[in-house]
Amino acid sequence: MPHFIVEYSGNLHDRLDFQALFKELHEYVVSTGAFPIGGVRSRAIRCNDFRVADGREDFSFLNLNLKIGHGRDMELKKEVAEQVFKILCDWMKPITDDSYVQISFEMTELDPVLKFNKNNIHPLFANKQ
């Protein structure tokens, strides 16, 4: 953890550079000291079937969900959520300056009893943090 999951309307596809966004998000969360780099991952899911507001073809959306593991205090979660949303909005600024787009973000804390994972990447970074 954490996982960044972006869902976005297909009409934005040719205007987005996800690698730049993901790089900035990864660097930020790791810099907090609360998230190990070996668990950070990001993905973007293009939605070709969507409708925004009254259905105008030039309306678009982008939603970012940040999933984190349980155990961090509310102050840290709030700080991270605010900074992640700022990074997202700054990255989207060239689009929001000349297009109609709905941007949303939420952080989800996963229940430790119901979350399972296996990650053999963590040991690669064990001595680098």
The first five atom37 places (N, CA, C, CB, O) and aatype in JSON, in Angstrom:
{
  "aatype": [12, 14, 8, 13, 9, 19, 6, 18, 15, 7, 2, 10, 8, 3, 1, 10, 3, 13, 5, 0, 10, 13, 11, 6, 10, 8, 6, 18, 19, 19, 15, 16, 7, 0, 13, 14, 9, 7, 7, 19, 1, 15, 1, 0, 9, 1, 4, 2, 3, 13, 1, 19, 0, 3, 7, 1, 6, 3, 13, 15, 13, 10, 2, 10, 2, 10, 11, 9, 7, 8, 7, 1, 3, 12, 6, 10, 11, 11, 6, 19, 0, 6, 5, 19, 13, 11, 9, 10, 4, 3, 17, 12, 11, 14, 9, 16, 3, 3, 15, 18, 19, 5, 9, 15, 13, 6, 12, 16, 6, 10, 3, 14, 19, 10, 11, 13, 2, 11, 2, 2, 9, 8, 14, 10, 13, 0, 2, 11, 5],
  "atom_mask": [
    [1, 1, 1, 1, 1],
    [1, 1, 1, 1, 1],
    [1, 1, 1, 1, 1],
    [1, 1, 1, 1, 1],
    [1, 1, 1, 1, 1],
    [1, 1, 1, 1, 1],
    [1, 1, 1, 1, 1],
    [1, 1, 1, 1, 1],
    [1, 1, 1, 1, 1],
    [1, 1, 1, 0, 1],
    [1, 1, 1, 1, 1],
    [1, 1, 1, 1, 1],
    [1, 1, 1, 1, 1],
    [1, 1, 1, 1, 1],
    [1, 1, 1, 1, 1],
    [1, 1, 1, 1, 1],
    [1, 1, 1, 1, 1],
    [1, 1, 1, 1, 1],
    [1, 1, 1, 1, 1],
    [1, 1, 1, 1, 1],
    [1, 1, 1, 1, 1],
    [1, 1, 1, 1, 1],
    [1, 1, 1, 1, 1],
    [1, 1, 1, 1, 1],
    [1, 1, 1, 1, 1],
    [1, 1, 1, 1, 1],
    [1, 1, 1, 1, 1],
    [1, 1, 1, 1, 1],
    [1, 1, 1, 1, 1],
    [1, 1, 1, 1, 1],
    [1, 1, 1, 1, 1],
    [1, 1, 1, 1, 1],
    [1, 1, 1, 0, 1],
    [1, 1, 1, 1, 1],
    [1, 1, 1, 1, 1],
    [1, 1, 1, 1, 1],
    [1, 1, 1, 1, 1],
    [1, 1, 1, 0, 1],
    [1, 1, 1, 0, 1],
    [1, 1, 1, 1, 1],
    [1, 1, 1, 1, 1],
    [1, 1, 1, 1, 1],
    [1, 1, 1, 1, 1],
    [1, 1, 1, 1, 1],
    [1, 1, 1, 1, 1],
    [1, 1, 1, 1, 1],
    [1, 1, 1, 1, 1],
    [1, 1, 1, 1, 1],
    [1, 1, 1, 1, 1],
    [1, 1, 1, 1, 1],
    [1, 1, 1, 1, 1],
    [1, 1, 1, 1, 1],
    [1, 1, 1, 1, 1],
    [1, 1, 1, 1, 1],
    [1, 1, 1, 0, 1],
    [1, 1, 1, 1, 1],
    [1, 1, 1, 1, 1],
    [1, 1, 1, 1, 1],
    [1, 1, 1, 1, 1],
    [1, 1, 1, 1, 1],
    [1, 1, 1, 1, 1],
    [1, 1, 1, 1, 1],
    [1, 1, 1, 1, 1],
    [1, 1, 1, 1, 1],
    [1, 1, 1, 1, 1],
    [1, 1, 1, 1, 1],
    [1, 1, 1, 1, 1],
    [1, 1, 1, 1, 1],
    [1, 1, 1, 0, 1],
    [1, 1, 1, 1, 1],
    [1, 1, 1, 0, 1],
    [1, 1, 1, 1, 1],
    [1, 1, 1, 1, 1],
    [1, 1, 1, 1, 1],
    [1, 1, 1, 1, 1],
    [1, 1, 1, 1, 1],
    [1, 1, 1, 1, 1],
    [1, 1, 1, 1, 1],
    [1, 1, 1, 1, 1],
    [1, 1, 1, 1, 1],
    [1, 1, 1, 1, 1],
    [1, 1, 1, 1, 1],
    [1, 1, 1, 1, 1],
    [1, 1, 1, 1, 1],
    [1, 1, 1, 1, 1],
    [1, 1, 1, 1, 1],
    [1, 1, 1, 1, 1],
    [1, 1, 1, 1, 1],
    [1, 1, 1, 1, 1],
    [1, 1, 1, 1, 1],
    [1, 1, 1, 1, 1],
    [1, 1, 1, 1, 1],
    [1, 1, 1, 1, 1],
    [1, 1, 1, 1, 1],
    [1, 1, 1, 1, 1],
    [1, 1, 1, 1, 1],
    [1, 1, 1, 1, 1],
    [1, 1, 1, 1, 1],
    [1, 1, 1, 1, 1],
    [1, 1, 1, 1, 1],
    [1, 1, 1, 1, 1],
    [1, 1, 1, 1, 1],
    [1, 1, 1, 1, 1],
    [1, 1, 1, 1, 1],
    [1, 1, 1, 1, 1],
    [1, 1, 1, 1, 1],
    [1, 1, 1, 1, 1],
    [1, 1, 1, 1, 1],
    [1, 1, 1, 1, 1],
    [1, 1, 1, 1, 1],
    [1, 1, 1, 1, 1],
    [1, 1, 1, 1, 1],
    [1, 1, 1, 1, 1],
    [1, 1, 1, 1, 1],
    [1, 1, 1, 1, 1],
    [1, 1, 1, 1, 1],
    [1, 1, 1, 1, 1],
    [1, 1, 1, 1, 1],
    [1, 1, 1, 1, 1],
    [1, 1, 1, 1, 1],
    [1, 1, 1, 1, 1],
    [1, 1, 1, 1, 1],
    [1, 1, 1, 1, 1],
    [1, 1, 1, 1, 1],
    [1, 1, 1, 1, 1],
    [1, 1, 1, 1, 1],
    [1, 1, 1, 1, 1],
    [1, 1, 1, 1, 1],
    [1, 1, 1, 1, 1]
  ],
  "atom_positions": [
    [[0.85, -1.16, 0.0], [0.0, 0.0, 0.0], [0.9, 1.24, 0.0], [-0.97, -0.01, 1.23], [2.01, 1.14, 0.52]],
    [[0.53, 2.3, -0.51], [-0.78, 2.66, -1.01], [-0.96, 2.34, -2.5], [-1.02, 4.12, -0.78], [0.0, 2.11, -3.23]],
    [[-2.23, 2.35, -2.9], [-2.57, 2.14, -4.31], [-3.3, 3.39, -4.8], [-3.45, 0.86, -4.5], [-4.25, 3.86, -4.17]],
    [[-2.85, 3.91, -5.92], [-3.53, 5.02, -6.59], [-4.28, 4.44, -7.78], [-2.51, 6.14, -7.04], [-3.69, 3.81, -8.65]],
    [[-5.6, 4.65, -7.81], [-6.42, 4.14, -8.89], [-7.18, 5.31, -9.51], [-7.4, 3.02, -8.38], [-8.0, 5.94, -8.85]],
    [[-6.9, 5.58, -10.76], [-7.55, 6.67, -11.48], [-8.56, 6.07, -12.44], [-6.51, 7.55, -12.24], [-8.25, 5.15, -13.19]],
    [[-9.76, 6.59, -12.41], [-10.76, 6.3, -13.44], [-11.02, 7.62, -14.16], [-12.1, 5.7, -12.82], [-11.17, 8.66, -13.53]],
    [[-11.06, 7.57, -15.48], [-11.22, 8.82, -16.23], [-12.03, 8.59, -17.49], [-9.85, 9.42, -16.58], [-12.04, 7.5, -18.05]],
    [[-12.71, 9.64, -17.93], [-13.51, 9.55, -19.13], [-12.61, 9.46, -20.35], [-14.46, 10.76, -19.25], [-11.58, 10.13, -20.44]],
    [[-13.01, 8.62, -21.28], [-12.2, 8.35, -22.47], [-11.88, 9.58, -23.3], [0.0, 0.0, 0.0], [-10.88, 9.59, -24.02]],
    [[-12.71, 10.6, -23.22], [-12.44, 11.81, -24.01], [-11.25, 12.62, -23.48], [-13.68, 12.69, -24.04], [-10.87, 13.62, -24.09]],
    [[-10.67, 12.2, -22.36], [-9.45, 12.85, -21.83], [-8.18, 12.11, -22.23], [-9.53, 12.95, -20.32], [-7.08, 12.63, -22.06]],
    [[-8.32, 10.92, -22.75], [-7.18, 10.01, -22.92], [-5.95, 10.64, -23.58], [-7.6, 8.83, -23.72], [-4.84, 10.5, -23.07]],
    [[-6.13, 11.32, -24.68], [-5.0, 11.87, -25.43], [-4.4, 13.11, -24.79], [-5.42, 12.19, -26.83], [-3.4, 13.64, -25.28]],
    [[-4.99, 13.58, -23.7], [-4.53, 14.81, -23.06], [-3.82, 14.56, -21.73], [-5.7, 15.74, -22.84], [-3.38, 15.52, -21.09]],
    [[-3.69, 13.32, -21.31], [-3.18, 13.0, -19.98], [-1.84, 12.27, -20.04], [-4.19, 12.16, -19.22], [-1.65, 11.36, -20.85]],
    [[-0.93, 12.68, -19.18], [0.37, 12.02, -19.03], [0.41, 11.4, -17.64], [1.58, 13.03, -19.25], [0.86, 12.03, -16.68]],
    [[-0.06, 10.17, -17.54], [-0.19, 9.53, -16.24], [1.16, 9.26, -15.58], [-0.95, 8.25, -16.37], [1.26, 9.31, -14.35]],
    [[2.18, 8.98, -16.35], [3.47, 8.68, -15.73], [4.0, 9.87, -14.93], [4.49, 8.29, -16.8], [4.59, 9.69, -13.87]],
    [[3.78, 11.07, -15.43], [4.21, 12.27, -14.69], [3.43, 12.39, -13.38], [4.01, 13.54, -15.54], [4.01, 12.68, -12.33]],
    [[2.13, 12.16, -13.43], [1.31, 12.2, -12.21], [1.74, 11.13, -11.24], [-0.19, 12.03, -12.55], [1.95, 11.41, -10.05]],
    [[1.88, 9.9, -11.71], [2.24, 8.79, -10.83], [3.61, 9.02, -10.18], [2.25, 7.48, -11.61], [3.79, 8.71, -9.0]],
    [[4.56, 9.54, -10.93], [5.89, 9.82, -10.37], [5.78, 10.8, -9.22], [6.83, 10.37, -11.46], [6.37, 10.59, -8.16]],
    [[5.03, 11.88, -9.43], [4.9, 12.89, -8.38], [4.16, 12.34, -7.15], [4.15, 14.12, -8.92], [4.55, 12.6, -6.02]],
    [[3.1, 11.57, -7.38], [2.36, 10.98, -6.27], [3.22, 10.0, -5.48], [1.11, 10.27, -6.78], [3.24, 10.04, -4.25]],
    [[3.94, 9.13, -6.18], [4.82, 8.15, -5.51], [5.88, 8.87, -4.67], [5.5, 7.22, -6.55], [6.08, 8.54, -3.5]],
    [[6.53, 9.85, -5.28], [7.58, 10.57, -4.56], [7.02, 11.26, -3.32], [8.24, 11.6, -5.47], [7.66, 11.26, -2.27]],
    [[5.84, 11.85, -3.45], [5.25, 12.54, -2.3], [4.94, 11.57, -1.16], [3.97, 13.27, -2.72], [5.37, 11.79, -0.02]],
    [[4.2, 10.5, -1.44], [3.79, 9.62, -0.32], [5.0, 8.97, 0.34], [2.82, 8.54, -0.82], [5.01, 8.78, 1.56]],
    [[6.0, 8.62, -0.43], [7.21, 8.03, 0.15], [7.92, 9.07, 1.02], [8.16, 7.51, -0.95], [8.48, 8.73, 2.06]],
    [[7.91, 10.33, 0.6], [8.59, 11.39, 1.35], [7.98, 11.62, 2.74], [8.56, 12.69, 0.57], [8.64, 12.19, 3.61]],
    [[6.74, 11.2, 2.94], [6.11, 11.37, 4.25], [6.71, 10.43, 5.29], [4.61, 11.14, 4.15], [6.58, 10.67, 6.49]],
    [[7.36, 9.36, 4.84], [7.92, 8.37, 5.75], [6.9, 7.37, 6.25], [0.0, 0.0, 0.0], [7.24, 6.47, 7.01]],
    [[5.65, 7.52, 5.83], [4.57, 6.65, 6.31], [4.23, 5.53, 5.33], [3.33, 7.47, 6.57], [3.46, 4.63, 5.67]],
    [[4.8, 5.58, 4.13], [4.47, 4.6, 3.11], [5.76, 4.08, 2.46], [3.53, 5.21, 2.04], [6.5, 4.87, 1.88]],
    [[6.04, 2.8, 2.55], [7.26, 2.26, 1.93], [7.12, 2.18, 0.41], [7.57, 0.87, 2.51], [6.08, 1.8, -0.12]],
    [[8.18, 2.55, -0.28], [8.15, 2.6, -1.74], [7.82, 1.25, -2.37], [9.48, 3.09, -2.27], [7.2, 1.2, -3.43]],
    [[8.22, 0.17, -1.73], [7.97, -1.15, -2.3], [6.52, -1.54, -2.4], [0.0, 0.0, 0.0], [6.19, -2.52, -3.07]],
    [[5.64, -0.81, -1.75], [4.22, -1.13, -1.8], [3.39, -0.16, -2.62], [0.0, 0.0, 0.0], [2.2, -0.39, -2.82]],
    [[4.0, 0.91, -3.1], [3.26, 1.93, -3.84], [3.03, 1.45, -5.27], [4.0, 3.28, -3.82], [3.95, 0.99, -5.94]],
    [[1.79, 1.58, -5.72], [1.48, 1.25, -7.11], [0.35, 2.11, -7.62], [1.12, -0.24, -7.26], [-0.5, 2.57, -6.85]],
    [[0.34, 2.32, -8.92], [-0.64, 3.2, -9.55], [-1.14, 2.58, -10.84], [-0.04, 4.59, -9.83], [-0.44, 1.82, -11.51]],
    [[-2.36, 2.94, -11.17], [-2.95, 2.49, -12.43], [-4.05, 3.45, -12.85], [-3.5, 1.05, -12.3], [-4.67, 4.13, -12.02]],
    [[-4.28, 3.5, -14.14], [-5.33, 4.34, -14.7], [-6.28, 3.48, -15.52], [-4.72, 5.48, -15.57], [-5.85, 2.63, -16.31]],
    [[-7.54, 3.71, -15.33], [-8.58, 2.94, -16.01], [-9.41, 3.9, -16.86], [-9.48, 2.17, -14.99], [-10.1, 4.77, -16.34]],
    [[-9.33, 3.7, -18.15], [-10.08, 4.53, -19.11], [-11.52, 4.03, -19.18], [-9.42, 4.5, -20.51], [-11.76, 2.83, -19.35]],
    [[-12.46, 4.94, -19.06], [-13.89, 4.6, -19.15], [-14.44, 5.16, -20.45], [-14.68, 5.16, -17.92], [-14.62, 6.37, -20.59]],
    [[-14.7, 4.28, -21.38], [-15.26, 4.72, -22.66], [-16.77, 4.89, -22.59], [-14.91, 3.74, -23.75], [-17.34, 5.66, -23.37]],
    [[-17.41, 4.19, -21.69], [-18.85, 4.32, -21.5], [-19.09, 5.17, -20.26], [-19.53, 2.91, -21.37], [-18.89, 4.7, -19.13]],
    [[-19.5, 6.4, -20.46], [-19.71, 7.33, -19.35], [-20.7, 8.4, -19.77], [-18.36, 7.98, -18.9], [-20.97, 8.58, -20.96]],
    [[-21.21, 9.08, -18.81], [-22.07, 10.25, -19.03], [-21.77, 11.24, -17.91], [-23.6, 9.86, -19.07], [-21.76, 10.86, -16.73]],
    [[-21.54, 12.48, -18.25], [-21.31, 13.53, -17.28], [-22.42, 14.56, -17.43], [-19.89, 14.19, -17.46], [-22.69, 15.03, -18.53]],
    [[-23.05, 14.91, -16.32], [-24.1, 15.94, -16.27], [-25.19, 15.66, -17.31], [-23.49, 17.34, -16.51], [-25.84, 14.61, -17.26]],
    [[-25.39, 16.59, -18.24], [-26.47, 16.42, -19.22], [-26.02, 15.67, -20.48], [-27.03, 17.77, -19.62], [-26.76, 15.6, -21.46]],
    [[-24.81, 15.12, -20.45], [-24.35, 14.26, -21.54], [-23.59, 14.95, -22.65], [0.0, 0.0, 0.0], [-23.34, 14.33, -23.69]],
    [[-23.23, 16.2, -22.47], [-22.46, 16.87, -23.53], [-21.14, 16.12, -23.76], [-22.18, 18.36, -23.16], [-20.48, 15.7, -22.81]],
    [[-20.79, 15.96, -25.0], [-19.62, 15.16, -25.35], [-18.31, 15.76, -24.88], [-19.58, 14.97, -26.82], [-17.33, 15.03, -24.73]],
    [[-18.27, 17.06, -24.64], [-17.02, 17.68, -24.21], [-16.89, 17.72, -22.68], [-16.92, 19.09, -24.76], [-15.86, 18.17, -22.18]],
    [[-17.89, 17.27, -21.94], [-17.77, 17.16, -20.49], [-16.96, 15.91, -20.17], [-19.18, 17.11, -19.81], [-17.05, 14.91, -20.87]],
    [[-16.16, 15.98, -19.1], [-15.32, 14.84, -18.75], [-15.21, 14.72, -17.23], [-13.92, 14.99, -19.39], [-15.65, 15.59, -16.47]],
    [[-14.6, 13.62, -16.82], [-14.38, 13.4, -15.39], [-13.08, 12.67, -15.16], [-15.54, 12.62, -14.77], [-12.56, 11.99, -16.04]],
    [[-12.57, 12.82, -13.94], [-11.42, 12.06, -13.49], [-11.58, 11.87, -11.98], [-10.06, 12.78, -13.84], [-11.76, 12.83, -11.24]],
    [[-11.51, 10.62, -11.55], [-11.61, 10.29, -10.13], [-10.36, 9.54, -9.71], [-12.88, 9.45, -9.84], [-9.93, 8.6, -10.38]],
    [[-9.77, 9.96, -8.59], [-8.62, 9.28, -8.03], [-9.02, 8.7, -6.68], [-7.41, 10.24, -7.88], [-9.55, 9.4, -5.82]],
    [[-8.77, 7.42, -6.51], [-8.99, 6.75, -5.23], [-7.63, 6.3, -4.73], [-9.99, 5.52, -5.37], [-6.88, 5.62, -5.43]],
    [[-7.32, 6.7, -3.51], [-6.09, 6.29, -2.85], [-6.45, 5.28, -1.77], [-5.31, 7.51, -2.26], [-7.11, 5.63, -0.79]],
    [[-6.03, 4.05, -1.95], [-6.27, 3.02, -0.95], [-5.03, 2.89, -0.08], [-6.63, 1.65, -1.62], [-3.91, 2.76, -0.57]],
    [[-5.25, 2.93, 1.24], [-4.13, 2.79, 2.17], [-4.44, 1.71, 3.19], [-3.83, 4.13, 2.88], [-5.6, 1.39, 3.45]],
    [[-3.4, 1.14, 3.76], [-3.57, 0.18, 4.83], [-3.97, 0.86, 6.12], [0.0, 0.0, 0.0], [-3.79, 2.07, 6.28]],
    [[-4.49, 0.1, 7.02], [-4.97, 0.58, 8.31], [-3.81, 0.99, 9.23], [-5.81, -0.48, 8.99], [-2.72, 0.44, 9.14]],
    [[-4.06, 1.97, 10.11], [-3.13, 2.23, 11.18], [-2.5, 3.61, 11.23], [0.0, 0.0, 0.0], [-1.78, 3.91, 12.18]],
    [[-2.75, 4.46, 10.26], [-2.17, 5.8, 10.29], [-3.14, 6.76, 10.97], [-1.83, 6.3, 8.86], [-4.36, 6.6, 10.86]],
    [[-2.61, 7.76, 11.68], [-3.5, 8.65, 12.42], [-4.21, 9.62, 11.49], [-2.72, 9.42, 13.48], [-3.77, 9.87, 10.37]],
    [[-5.33, 10.17, 11.97], [-6.18, 11.05, 11.15], [-5.44, 12.29, 10.68], [-7.41, 11.46, 11.93], [-5.66, 12.74, 9.55]],
    [[-4.58, 12.85, 11.49], [-3.84, 14.04, 11.09], [-2.98, 13.75, 9.85], [-2.95, 14.54, 12.25], [-2.97, 14.55, 8.91]],
    [[-2.28, 12.64, 9.85], [-1.47, 12.26, 8.69], [-2.36, 11.99, 7.48], [-0.6, 11.02, 9.01], [-2.06, 12.45, 6.38]],
    [[-3.43, 11.25, 7.67], [-4.32, 10.95, 6.55], [-4.89, 12.22, 5.93], [-5.48, 10.04, 7.01], [-4.96, 12.34, 4.71]],
    [[-5.28, 13.17, 6.77], [-5.82, 14.44, 6.27], [-4.76, 15.2, 5.49], [-6.36, 15.3, 7.43], [-5.03, 15.72, 4.41]],
    [[-3.55, 15.28, 6.04], [-2.46, 15.98, 5.37], [-2.14, 15.34, 4.02], [-1.2, 15.98, 6.26], [-1.98, 16.04, 3.02]],
    [[-2.06, 14.02, 3.99], [-1.77, 13.3, 2.74], [-2.91, 13.52, 1.74], [-1.57, 11.79, 3.01], [-2.65, 13.78, 0.57]],
    [[-4.15, 13.41, 2.2], [-5.29, 13.59, 1.3], [-5.28, 14.98, 0.68], [-6.62, 13.35, 2.05], [-5.49, 15.13, -0.52]],
    [[-5.05, 15.99, 1.49], [-5.03, 17.36, 0.97], [-3.91, 17.57, -0.04], [-4.87, 18.36, 2.12], [-4.12, 18.21, -1.07]],
    [[-2.72, 17.03, 0.24], [-1.6, 17.2, -0.68], [-1.79, 16.41, -1.97], [-0.3, 16.78, 0.0], [-1.46, 16.89, -3.05]],
    [[-2.32, 15.21, -1.86], [-2.59, 14.4, -3.06], [-3.61, 15.11, -3.95], [-3.1, 12.99, -2.67], [-3.44, 15.15, -5.16]],
    [[-4.66, 15.68, -3.34], [-5.66, 16.39, -4.14], [-5.03, 17.62, -4.8], [-6.86, 16.8, -3.27], [-5.36, 17.94, -5.94]],
    [[-4.14, 18.31, -4.1], [-3.45, 19.46, -4.69], [-2.59, 19.03, -5.88], [-2.59, 20.16, -3.64], [-2.62, 19.66, -6.93]],
    [[-1.83, 17.95, -5.71], [-1.02, 17.43, -6.8], [-1.9, 17.09, -8.0], [-0.22, 16.17, -6.35], [-1.57, 17.43, -9.14]],
    [[-3.01, 16.44, -7.74], [-3.95, 16.06, -8.81], [-4.5, 17.29, -9.53], [-5.1, 15.22, -8.23], [-4.49, 17.35, -10.75]],
    [[-4.96, 18.26, -8.77], [-5.54, 19.47, -9.38], [-4.5, 20.27, -10.15], [-6.17, 20.34, -8.31], [-4.8, 20.81, -11.22]],
    [[-3.28, 20.36, -9.62], [-2.21, 21.05, -10.35], [-1.91, 20.34, -11.66], [-0.94, 21.13, -9.49], [-1.71, 20.99, -12.69]],
    [[-1.88, 19.02, -11.63], [-1.6, 18.23, -12.84], [-2.73, 18.41, -13.86], [-1.43, 16.74, -12.48], [-2.48, 18.4, -15.07]],
    [[-3.96, 18.56, -13.39], [-5.12, 18.71, -14.28], [-5.33, 20.15, -14.75], [-6.37, 18.23, -13.58], [-6.17, 20.39, -15.61]],
    [[-4.59, 21.11, -14.2], [-4.83, 22.53, -14.5], [-4.85, 22.86, -15.99], [-3.77, 23.35, -13.82], [-5.74, 23.6, -16.42]],
    [[-3.94, 22.36, -16.8], [-4.02, 22.69, -18.23], [-5.36, 22.25, -18.86], [-2.86, 22.03, -18.98], [-5.83, 22.88, -19.81]],
    [[-5.93, 21.21, -18.34], [-7.21, 20.73, -18.87], [-8.36, 21.54, -18.29], [-7.4, 19.23, -18.55], [-9.27, 21.93, -19.02]],
    [[-8.34, 21.8, -16.98], [-9.44, 22.55, -16.37], [-9.44, 24.01, -16.81], [-9.36, 22.46, -14.86], [-10.47, 24.68, -16.71]],
    [[-8.3, 24.5, -17.28], [-8.25, 25.89, -17.77], [-9.05, 26.09, -19.05], [-6.81, 26.3, -18.0], [-9.51, 27.19, -19.33]],
    [[-9.22, 25.01, -19.84], [-9.93, 25.2, -21.1], [-11.0, 24.14, -21.39], [-8.96, 25.21, -22.22], [-11.48, 24.03, -22.52]],
    [[-11.37, 23.36, -20.37], [-12.37, 22.31, -20.58], [-13.24, 22.19, -19.33], [-11.7, 20.95, -20.9], [-12.87, 22.63, -18.25]],
    [[-14.4, 21.59, -19.52], [-15.28, 21.29, -18.39], [-14.99, 19.88, -17.91], [-16.77, 21.45, -18.78], [-15.13, 18.91, -18.65]],
    [[-14.58, 19.77, -16.64], [-14.2, 18.46, -16.11], [-14.54, 18.39, -14.63], [-12.69, 18.2, -16.33], [-14.37, 19.36, -13.89]],
    [[-15.02, 17.24, -14.2], [-15.27, 16.99, -12.79], [-14.09, 16.2, -12.25], [-16.62, 16.21, -12.57], [-13.75, 15.13, -12.76]],
    [[-13.45, 16.73, -11.2], [-12.31, 16.06, -10.57], [-12.73, 15.66, -9.17], [-11.04, 16.98, -10.54], [-13.24, 16.48, -8.41]],
    [[-12.5, 14.41, -8.82], [-12.82, 13.97, -7.46], [-11.69, 13.09, -6.94], [-14.17, 13.21, -7.43], [-10.93, 12.5, -7.7]],
    [[-11.62, 13.03, -5.62], [-10.6, 12.25, -4.94], [-11.18, 11.72, -3.63], [-9.33, 13.1, -4.67], [-11.94, 12.4, -2.95]],
    [[-10.8, 10.5, -3.31], [-11.12, 9.98, -1.99], [-10.02, 9.05, -1.53], [-12.47, 9.25, -1.99], [-9.37, 8.37, -2.33]],
    [[-9.82, 9.03, -0.22], [-8.87, 8.11, 0.38], [-9.69, 7.03, 1.09], [-7.9, 8.84, 1.37], [-10.62, 7.34, 1.83]],
    [[-9.33, 5.79, 0.86], [-10.01, 4.66, 1.49], [-9.01, 3.91, 2.35], [-10.64, 3.72, 0.43], [-7.95, 3.5, 1.88]],
    [[-9.36, 3.72, 3.62], [-8.52, 2.95, 4.52], [-9.08, 1.54, 4.59], [-8.44, 3.6, 5.94], [-10.24, 1.34, 4.96]],
    [[-8.27, 0.56, 4.24], [-8.73, -0.82, 4.17], [-8.72, -1.48, 5.55], [-7.85, -1.61, 3.21], [-7.83, -1.25, 6.36]],
    [[-9.71, -2.29, 5.78], [-9.83, -3.02, 7.04], [-8.73, -4.08, 7.11], [-11.25, -3.68, 7.17], [-8.59, -4.88, 6.18]],
    [[-7.94, -4.1, 8.18], [-6.82, -5.04, 8.26], [-7.24, -6.51, 8.31], [-5.98, -4.72, 9.47], [-6.47, -7.39, 7.95]],
    [[-8.44, -6.77, 8.75], [-8.93, -8.15, 8.82], [-9.33, -8.66, 7.45], [-10.11, -8.25, 9.78], [-9.26, -9.85, 7.18]],
    [[-9.76, -7.74, 6.58], [-10.29, -8.13, 5.27], [-9.35, -7.85, 4.11], [-11.58, -7.43, 5.04], [-9.73, -8.04, 2.96]],
    [[-8.15, -7.39, 4.39], [-7.17, -7.07, 3.34], [-6.08, -8.13, 3.34], [-6.56, -5.65, 3.55], [-5.52, -8.47, 4.38]],
    [[-5.78, -8.66, 2.17], [-4.74, -9.67, 2.02], [-3.82, -9.24, 0.88], [-5.35, -11.09, 1.75], [-4.29, -8.72, -0.13]],
    [[-2.54, -9.45, 1.04], [-1.63, -9.21, -0.06], [-0.32, -9.97, 0.16], [-1.35, -7.7, -0.22], [0.02, -10.36, 1.28]],
    [[0.38, -10.16, -0.95], [1.69, -10.8, -0.93], [2.56, -9.97, -1.86], [1.63, -12.32, -1.38], [2.21, -9.75, -3.01]],
    [[3.71, -9.51, -1.36], [4.54, -8.58, -2.12], [6.0, -8.95, -1.92], [4.27, -7.12, -1.7], [6.54, -8.79, -0.83]],
    [[6.65, -9.44, -2.96], [8.07, -9.77, -2.84], [8.97, -8.63, -3.34], [8.37, -11.04, -3.62], [10.17, -8.83, -3.54]],
    [[8.4, -7.44, -3.55], [9.18, -6.28, -3.96], [9.74, -5.53, -2.76], [8.32, -5.34, -4.81], [10.82, -4.93, -2.86]],
    [[9.03, -5.55, -1.63], [9.5, -4.83, -0.44], [10.96, -5.1, -0.1], [8.64, -5.19, 0.74], [11.69, -4.15, 0.18]],
    [[11.42, -6.35, -0.1], [12.82, -6.62, 0.29], [13.86, -5.92, -0.6], [13.08, -8.11, 0.25], [14.98, -5.66, -0.16]],
    [[13.49, -5.62, -1.83], [14.42, -4.92, -2.72], [14.76, -3.52, -2.23], [13.83, -4.84, -4.11], [15.81, -2.98, -2.57]],
    [[13.87, -2.93, -1.43], [14.05, -1.56, -0.95], [14.35, -1.5, 0.54], [12.82, -0.74, -1.27], [14.44, -0.41, 1.1]],
    [[14.49, -2.62, 1.19], [14.62, -2.68, 2.65], [15.8, -1.85, 3.17], [14.78, -4.11, 3.09], [15.68, -1.24, 4.24]],
    [[16.89, -1.81, 2.47], [18.07, -1.09, 2.94], [18.21, 0.3, 2.34], [19.3, -1.88, 2.63], [19.19, 0.99, 2.61]],
    [[17.24, 0.72, 1.55], [17.34, 2.0, 0.85], [16.49, 3.07, 1.48], [16.96, 1.84, -0.59], [16.42, 4.19, 0.95]],
    [[15.82, 2.79, 2.59], [14.92, 3.8, 3.14], [15.47, 4.46, 4.36], [13.62, 3.2, 3.47], [14.81, 5.33, 4.93]]
  ]
}
